[in-house]
Amino acid sequence: MILDARISALETSGTRGFAALMEMYENNYIYMRRLVPDLDRSRNIGTSRVDGAVDLHMEVLDRQAYTTSLRLTHYFTRSDEPEVIPNLMLRVYHDARVAEVLPESWLRGFRYWSFCKPPPVGTLAWRWEVNRFLNRWLRYCLGEGHAFAVDWTVRPALRPEARRWAARLTR
């Protein structure tokens, strides 16, 4: 019997290990790149508007050499003040090509799938729950047609040359 090694860790049922979580982070990065094609040339505050869908708001909180931190949310008006759901703070790691939900995210009203009460913030179980939500939410937003435009007047962030070791291997 030949085993197919190409099966994703995310596709196997019951797998909630570290390797599968890293694969989800990679998928989240891919979806973020589809949503914001050039994060380095995006405005610090932006809104994606699609007919028949709720506006998606993005705010870049911090840009560093290897990372960008941002907030993604929808605003709903139910009373005098807008309600922000979900209100996720994300970090995109440009060198590792992964994206994750930060523990500082405001998760009021967030419903965990696998637990009656929320797992402790920052644990592997917590990271699984919130990043699984991010993964599905990003796919939903992309399916709705959301995207953030590239602003060519913005100077891109300076990033160190990534993966210098790869150039040595090809010589």
Secondary structure, DSSP 8 states (H G I E B T S, - for coil): ----TT--TTTSTT--SHHHHHHHHHHHHHHHHHHSTTGGGS-SEEEE--TTS--EEEEEEEE-SSEEEEEEEEEEESSSSEEEEEEEEEEEETTTTEEEE-TT-B-TT---SS-SS---TTSHHHHHHHHHHHHHHHHHHHHHT------TTS-------S-HHHHHHT-
